[in-house]
């Protein structure tokens, strides 16, 4: 997931919502979900659309805009975290090697 692309996408969706272009909001969300192919991005964008249509008024969202933006980016980072793979235990190096054992 590219965080900068996600932030630009969220801002674009918020701008489309401000101008009351619902078809553009849903089109952008569908296009981003299909192009990013990331589970965390899909969840964040669905949460964004749910929050936008829950408030139903741009004046209510205007005050919470920075909180919504940073909250969604943090949510995407947390969801996108993968556990670090365990490093295999290494065997002690063979002291004989190519020289043969003496």
FIVEX-56124 format. One line per field, with one value per residue (C-alpha): residue number from 1; residue in one letter; y, x, z. Coordinates in steps of 0.5 Angstrom, whole numbers. Layout:
BEGIN
resi	[NUM,...]
resn	[A,...]
north	[Y,...]
east	[X,...]
up	[Z,...]
//
This chain:
BEGIN
resi	[1,2,3,4,5,6,7,8,9,10,11,12,13,14,15,16,17,18,19,20,21,22,23,24,25,26,27,28,29,30,31,32,33,34,35,36,37,38,39,40,41,42,43,44,45,46,47,48,49,50,51,52,53,54,55,56,57,58,59,60,61,62,63,64,65,66,67,68,69,70,71,72,73,74,75,76,77,78,79,80,81,82,83,84,85,86,87,88,89,90,91,92,93,94,95,96,97,98,99,100,101,102]
resn	[X,X,X,X,X,X,X,X,X,X,X,X,X,X,X,X,X,X,X,X,X,X,X,X,X,X,X,X,X,X,X,X,X,X,X,X,X,X,X,X,X,X,X,X,X,X,X,X,X,X,X,X,X,X,X,X,X,X,X,X,X,X,X,X,X,X,X,X,X,X,X,X,X,X,X,X,X,X,X,X,X,X,X,X,X,X,X,X,X,X,X,X,X,X,X,X,X,X,X,X,X,X]
north	[0,7,12,18,15,13,20,23,18,20,28,27,23,28,33,30,29,36,38,33,28,21,18,20,18,11,11,13,8,2,4,5,-2,-6,-2,-3,-10,-9,-11,-5,0,-3,-3,4,6,3,6,13,12,10,16,21,18,18,25,27,34,37,43,37,34,40,41,33,33,33,28,23,24,22,17,13,13,10,5,3,2,-2,-7,-7,-9,-16,-20,-21,-28,-32,-32,-39,-41,-42,-48,-47,-47,-53,-52,-57,-54,-56,-57,-64,-66,-67]
east	[0,3,1,1,-3,-8,-8,-9,-15,-18,-18,-21,-27,-28,-28,-33,-37,-37,-39,-45,-43,-44,-43,-36,-35,-37,-34,-27,-28,-29,-23,-19,-21,-20,-13,-10,-12,-10,-15,-13,-14,-21,-23,-21,-24,-31,-30,-29,-35,-39,-37,-38,-46,-47,-46,-50,-47,-41,-41,-41,-35,-31,-29,-27,-23,-16,-18,-21,-16,-10,-15,-16,-8,-7,-12,-9,-2,-5,-9,-3,2,4,8,15,18,22,29,32,37,43,48,55,60,63,70,73,70,74,80,78,78,85]
up	[0,-2,4,-1,-6,-1,2,-5,-6,1,-1,-8,-5,0,-5,-9,-3,-2,-9,-8,-13,-10,-17,-17,-10,-11,-18,-15,-9,-14,-18,-12,-9,-16,-18,-11,-9,-2,4,8,3,1,9,10,3,6,12,9,5,11,15,10,9,16,17,11,11,9,15,20,17,16,23,23,17,19,25,19,15,20,23,16,15,21,21,14,17,23,18,13,18,17,22,21,19,23,22,21,26,23,24,26,21,19,21,16,10,3,7,9,17,20]
//
